[in-house]
């Protein structure tokens, strides 16, 4: 399979997970199983396979920005990096949905956080924590 085809397949899997989180948030099987475990673990397996078969076939490393740029000049290692983001961001998004349900935060308020987590990872997580903190302060004692 080509790197481009694998990119499309992994991106589609992640997109399905995100859509399920947005459209079926209160279904425990979505946030716990599908988007919280199954899809991230499938992506993690693909990530591991890419590392096992492609690592060392690119110059560079993690010691400097130039080293990271050289490392990611290999499309397969770049793809592995992308899959890393897909898996972790989806895992965090599923946690946000479960935590919001436990904290009784309305899902419609969480959706922008999910979108930001999908697009900008840590910004979405930061936004969710800000929302969570605000909701806890507004909650009557």
Backbone as numpy.savetxt, mean C-alpha at the origin, in Angstrom:
# Nx Ny Nz CAx CAy CAz Cx Cy Cz
7.03 -13.57 -18.43 6.19 -12.40 -18.43 7.08 -11.16 -18.43
6.68 -10.17 -19.17 7.47 -8.94 -19.25 7.29 -8.12 -17.98
8.22 -7.23 -17.72 8.13 -6.34 -16.57 6.88 -5.46 -16.68
6.58 -5.00 -17.89 5.40 -4.14 -18.09 4.11 -4.89 -17.79
4.02 -6.14 -18.21 2.82 -6.95 -17.95 2.68 -7.22 -16.45
3.78 -7.53 -15.78 3.75 -7.77 -14.34 3.38 -6.49 -13.59
3.88 -5.35 -14.05 3.51 -4.06 -13.48 2.00 -3.87 -13.55
1.42 -4.11 -14.72 -0.02 -3.95 -14.91 -0.82 -4.90 -14.02
-0.39 -6.14 -13.93 -1.07 -7.14 -13.13 -1.05 -6.76 -11.64
0.10 -6.38 -11.14 0.23 -6.02 -9.73 -0.55 -4.73 -9.42
-0.49 -3.79 -10.32 -1.24 -2.54 -10.14 -2.74 -2.81 -10.13
-3.21 -3.72 -10.98 -4.62 -4.09 -11.01 -5.03 -4.75 -9.70
-4.21 -5.68 -9.20 -4.51 -6.33 -7.92 -4.66 -5.30 -6.81
-3.72 -4.37 -6.75 -3.76 -3.34 -5.71 -5.00 -2.46 -5.88
-5.32 -2.10 -7.10 -6.49 -1.25 -7.36 -7.77 -1.95 -6.91
-7.88 -3.23 -7.16 -9.04 -4.00 -6.70 -9.13 -3.93 -5.17
-7.99 -4.11 -4.51 -7.97 -4.01 -3.05 -8.43 -2.66 -2.56
-7.95 -1.59 -3.19 -8.35 -0.24 -2.79 -9.83 0.01 -3.04
-10.34 -0.42 -4.18 -11.76 -0.25 -4.46 -12.63 -0.99 -3.45
-12.22 -2.19 -3.07 -12.96 -2.93 -2.05 -12.96 -2.18 -0.72
-11.81 -1.60 -0.36 -11.74 -0.83 0.89 -12.67 0.37 0.87
-12.78 1.01 -0.27 -13.62 2.20 -0.37 -15.10 1.84 -0.46
-15.42 0.81 -1.24 -16.82 0.49 -1.51 -17.46 -0.47 -0.50
-16.66 -1.35 0.11 -17.19 -2.33 1.06 -16.40 -2.28 2.38
-16.31 -1.11 2.98 -15.42 -0.93 4.13 -15.80 -1.70 5.39
-17.06 -1.94 5.60 -17.49 -2.57 6.85 -17.56 -4.09 6.74
-17.19 -4.60 5.61 -17.12 -6.05 5.45 -15.76 -6.51 5.96
-15.77 -7.23 7.05 -14.51 -7.64 7.70 -13.62 -8.44 6.73
-14.24 -9.24 5.85 -13.45 -10.04 4.92 -12.66 -9.17 3.96
-13.13 -7.94 3.73 -12.41 -7.03 2.83 -11.16 -6.49 3.52
-11.36 -5.80 4.65 -10.23 -5.12 5.29 -9.26 -6.09 5.97
-9.76 -7.21 6.46 -8.89 -8.15 7.16 -8.26 -9.17 6.21
-9.07 -9.75 5.35 -8.56 -10.86 4.53 -8.05 -10.39 3.16
-8.94 -9.85 2.33 -8.57 -9.55 0.94 -7.54 -8.42 0.85
-7.91 -7.24 1.35 -7.02 -6.08 1.23 -5.96 -6.05 2.34
-6.24 -6.72 3.44 -5.31 -6.71 4.57 -4.28 -7.82 4.55
-4.61 -8.93 3.86 -3.66 -10.04 3.84 -3.43 -10.63 2.45
-4.50 -11.08 1.80 -4.34 -11.83 0.56 -3.57 -11.04 -0.51
-4.07 -9.86 -0.85 -3.41 -9.09 -1.91 -2.01 -8.63 -1.47
-1.84 -8.05 -0.26 -0.47 -7.69 0.14 0.50 -8.88 0.18
0.03 -10.06 0.60 0.91 -11.23 0.64 1.23 -11.74 -0.76
0.26 -11.68 -1.67 0.56 -12.04 -3.07 1.61 -11.09 -3.64
1.42 -9.80 -3.39 2.40 -8.82 -3.86 3.76 -9.06 -3.20
3.76 -9.39 -1.92 5.02 -9.67 -1.23 5.73 -10.89 -1.84
4.96 -11.89 -2.22 5.54 -13.06 -2.87 6.18 -12.72 -4.21
5.51 -11.89 -4.99 6.06 -11.45 -6.27 7.32 -10.62 -6.03
7.26 -9.76 -5.04 8.42 -8.94 -4.66 9.61 -9.83 -4.31
9.36 -10.83 -3.49 10.44 -11.76 -3.10 11.00 -12.49 -4.31
10.12 -12.93 -5.20 10.59 -13.63 -6.41 11.45 -12.71 -7.27
11.06 -11.46 -7.40 11.87 -10.51 -8.18 13.23 -10.29 -7.53
13.24 -10.13 -6.22 14.52 -9.93 -5.53 15.41 -11.17 -5.68
14.80 -12.35 -5.53 15.57 -13.59 -5.61 16.18 -13.81 -6.99
15.47 -13.37 -8.02 15.95 -13.63 -9.39 16.68 -12.46 -10.03
16.51 -11.25 -9.49 17.06 -10.07 -10.16 18.09 -9.30 -9.34
18.13 -9.52 -8.03 19.05 -8.77 -7.17 20.49 -9.10 -7.58
21.32 -8.11 -7.61 22.72 -8.30 -7.98 22.97 -8.13 -9.46
21.92 -7.96 -10.24 22.07 -7.78 -11.68 22.02 -6.31 -12.06
22.15 -5.45 -11.05 22.13 -4.02 -11.27 23.19 -3.41 -10.36
23.82 -2.37 -10.84 24.77 -1.68 -9.98 23.98 -0.83 -8.99
24.67 -0.29 -8.05 24.02 0.60 -7.10 23.71 -0.08 -5.79
23.07 0.66 -4.93 22.72 0.16 -3.61 21.99 1.24 -2.83
21.94 1.08 -1.51 21.18 1.99 -0.67 22.05 2.96 0.12
23.33 3.04 -0.19 24.26 3.88 0.56 24.23 5.35 0.21
23.66 5.69 -0.92 23.60 7.10 -1.35 22.44 7.26 -2.33
22.06 8.48 -2.56 20.99 8.74 -3.52 21.42 8.30 -4.93
22.67 8.55 -5.27 23.19 8.12 -6.58 23.16 6.59 -6.68
23.47 5.92 -5.58 23.43 4.46 -5.56 22.02 3.93 -5.76
21.05 4.56 -5.12 19.64 4.16 -5.28 19.20 4.39 -6.72
19.60 5.53 -7.29 19.25 5.82 -8.69 19.84 4.76 -9.62
21.08 4.37 -9.37 21.71 3.34 -10.20 21.00 1.99 -10.03
20.64 1.67 -8.79 19.95 0.42 -8.51 18.62 0.36 -9.27
17.87 1.46 -9.21 16.56 1.49 -9.85 16.63 1.74 -11.35
17.81 1.84 -11.93 17.91 1.94 -13.38 17.58 0.60 -14.04
17.61 -0.48 -13.26 17.20 -1.80 -13.73 15.67 -1.88 -13.61
14.96 -2.09 -14.71 13.50 -2.06 -14.68 12.90 -3.11 -13.75
13.57 -4.24 -13.58 13.04 -5.29 -12.70 13.16 -4.89 -11.23
14.25 -4.24 -10.89 14.42 -3.76 -9.51 13.49 -2.58 -9.26
13.31 -1.73 -10.25 12.35 -0.63 -10.15 10.94 -1.20 -9.94
10.58 -2.24 -10.68 9.30 -2.90 -10.52 9.16 -3.47 -9.11
10.22 -4.08 -8.60 10.18 -4.61 -7.23 9.91 -3.47 -6.25
10.54 -2.32 -6.44 10.29 -1.17 -5.59 8.85 -0.71 -5.66
8.28 -0.72 -6.85 6.88 -0.32 -7.03 5.95 -1.30 -6.29
6.23 -2.59 -6.43 5.42 -3.60 -5.77 5.53 -3.47 -4.25
6.71 -3.10 -3.77 6.91 -2.84 -2.34 5.93 -1.77 -1.88
5.83 -0.68 -2.62 4.89 0.39 -2.28 3.44 -0.08 -2.35
3.10 -0.82 -3.40 1.73 -1.31 -3.54 1.31 -2.15 -2.34
2.18 -3.07 -1.94 1.85 -3.98 -0.83 1.72 -3.23 0.49
2.71 -2.41 0.80 2.70 -1.72 2.09 1.59 -0.68 2.18
1.38 0.08 1.12 0.33 1.11 1.16 -1.05 0.47 1.32
-1.31 -0.63 0.62 -2.60 -1.31 0.75 -2.76 -1.88 2.15
-1.72 -2.43 2.70 -1.76 -2.96 4.06 -2.11 -1.84 5.04
-1.49 -0.69 4.87 -1.78 0.47 5.74 -3.21 0.94 5.53
-3.67 1.01 4.30 -5.04 1.41 4.03 -6.05 0.48 4.69
-5.79 -0.81 4.65 -6.71 -1.76 5.29 -6.70 -1.57 6.80
-5.55 -1.24 7.36 -5.49 -0.95 8.80 -6.29 0.31 9.12
-6.18 1.32 8.29 -6.93 2.56 8.50 -8.43 2.27 8.56
-8.92 1.44 7.65 -10.35 1.10 7.62 -10.75 0.36 8.89
-9.97 -0.64 9.30 -10.30 -1.39 10.51 -10.24 -0.50 11.75
-9.21 0.34 11.83 -9.06 1.22 12.98 -10.19 2.25 13.03
-10.56 2.78 11.89 -11.66 3.76 11.84 -12.96 3.12 12.31
-13.17 1.88 11.93 -14.38 1.19 12.39 -14.35 1.03 13.91
-13.22 0.62 14.45 -13.09 0.46 15.91 -13.27 1.79 16.63
-12.77 2.87 16.02 -12.86 4.20 16.64 -14.18 4.90 16.32
-15.03 4.22 15.54 -16.33 4.77 15.14 -16.21 6.08 14.36
-15.21 6.10 13.48 -15.02 7.25 12.58 -15.81 6.97 11.31
-16.69 7.87 10.92 -17.48 7.63 9.69 -16.58 7.37 8.48
-16.98 6.36 7.71 -16.14 5.95 6.57 -15.96 7.08 5.56
-16.97 7.89 5.36 -16.85 8.96 4.36 -15.71 9.91 4.72
-15.37 10.02 6.02 -14.23 10.85 6.42 -12.89 10.17 6.16
-12.92 8.85 6.12 -11.69 8.07 5.91 -11.32 7.98 4.43
-12.31 8.09 3.56 -12.05 7.93 2.11 -10.95 8.88 1.60
-10.93 10.16 1.96 -9.82 11.00 1.49 -8.45 10.51 2.02
-8.44 9.99 3.24 -7.20 9.44 3.78 -6.75 8.23 2.96
-7.71 7.39 2.57 -7.39 6.22 1.75 -6.83 6.65 0.39
-7.47 7.66 -0.20 -6.97 8.15 -1.50 -5.55 8.67 -1.37
-5.30 9.42 -0.30 -3.94 9.95 -0.09 -2.94 8.83 0.21
-3.36 7.81 0.95 -2.48 6.68 1.23 -2.16 5.95 -0.06
-3.16 5.77 -0.91 -2.95 5.11 -2.21 -1.98 5.90 -3.08
-2.15 7.20 -3.11 -1.34 8.03 -4.01 0.00 8.47 -3.40
0.00 8.77 -2.11 1.18 9.38 -1.50 1.59 8.73 -0.19
1.20 7.48 0.03 1.61 6.69 1.18 1.62 7.40 2.52
2.79 7.85 2.95 2.92 8.46 4.28 2.04 9.69 4.50
1.73 10.45 3.45 0.86 11.61 3.59 -0.55 11.14 4.00
-1.01 10.06 3.40 -2.31 9.51 3.76 -2.34 9.00 5.19
-1.28 8.33 5.60 -1.20 7.84 6.97 -1.19 9.01 7.95
-0.42 10.02 7.66 -0.37 11.22 8.50 -1.75 11.88 8.58
-2.43 11.96 7.44 -3.77 12.55 7.41 -4.75 11.72 8.23
-4.63 10.39 8.12 -5.52 9.54 8.91 -5.28 9.75 10.40
-4.02 9.81 10.82 -3.74 10.02 12.24 -4.24 11.38 12.71
-4.17 12.39 11.86 -4.71 13.71 12.21 -6.23 13.62 12.37
-6.90 12.94 11.44 -8.35 12.74 11.53 -8.71 11.98 12.79
-7.98 10.92 13.05 -8.23 10.09 14.24 -8.09 10.92 15.51
-7.05 11.70 15.59 -6.81 12.55 16.76 -7.93 13.58 16.93
-8.33 14.20 15.84 -9.41 15.18 15.88 -10.72 14.53 16.34
-11.02 13.37 15.79 -12.26 12.68 16.15 -12.26 12.27 17.62
-11.12 11.90 18.15 -11.05 11.51 19.55 -11.24 12.72 20.46
-10.74 13.88 20.02 -10.92 15.12 20.81 -12.37 15.58 20.78
-13.05 15.36 19.67 -14.44 15.78 19.53 -15.42 14.81 20.20
-14.95 13.62 20.49 -15.81 12.60 21.07 -16.19 12.98 22.51
-17.49 12.91 22.83 -17.88 13.23 24.21 -17.34 12.18 25.17
-16.95 12.63 26.34 -16.40 11.71 27.35 -17.46 10.94 28.05
